[in-house]
């Protein structure tokens, strides 16, 4: 019984961290908007090298999803899932930080790169919401 209470507390801690990381995606966008770096969102005509890297960064989502399915879900305890969860969330956060830097350093005011990368990272984070193992509570 004590073990189940501890696992539920660990799950709540993981969900708080997960929620804070998702909120940081919105804070980055709000910071760009307040710094007047985003004035419109439209398909860009030409791409700089840094902006191409920001879009290519979305491939990290595929890596994190693969890692999530093969390394996190088979684990039987929440304690074993902690490190892989944090690694996947860090990959998703790196996507958004790169898009934030690309948008902040560009002078065209187009928020396309940030919106695309933040949306992809947010969807990946939603897929990777912490859950209890399937066999939780069963002997």
Secondary structure as the mmCIF struct_conf table of DSSP 4:
data_model
#
loop_
_struct_conf.conf_type_id
_struct_conf.id
_struct_conf.beg_label_comp_id
_struct_conf.beg_label_asym_id
_struct_conf.beg_label_seq_id
_struct_conf.end_label_comp_id
_struct_conf.end_label_asym_id
_struct_conf.end_label_seq_id
HELX_RH_AL_P HELX_RH_AL_P1 UNK A 2 UNK A 34
TURN_TY1_P TURN_TY1_P1 UNK A 35 UNK A 36
BEND BEND1 UNK A 39 UNK A 39
STRN STRN1 UNK A 40 UNK A 40
BEND BEND2 UNK A 45 UNK A 46
HELX_RH_AL_P HELX_RH_AL_P2 UNK A 49 UNK A 56
TURN_TY1_P TURN_TY1_P2 UNK A 57 UNK A 58
HELX_RH_AL_P HELX_RH_AL_P3 UNK A 59 UNK A 67
HELX_RH_PI_P HELX_RH_PI_P1 UNK A 68 UNK A 72
TURN_TY1_P TURN_TY1_P3 UNK A 73 UNK A 74
BEND BEND3 UNK A 76 UNK A 77
HELX_RH_AL_P HELX_RH_AL_P4 UNK A 78 UNK A 105
BEND BEND4 UNK A 107 UNK A 108
STRN STRN2 UNK A 110 UNK A 110
HELX_RH_AL_P HELX_RH_AL_P5 UNK A 112 UNK A 127
TURN_TY1_P TURN_TY1_P4 UNK A 128 UNK A 128
TURN_TY1_P TURN_TY1_P5 UNK A 134 UNK A 137
#
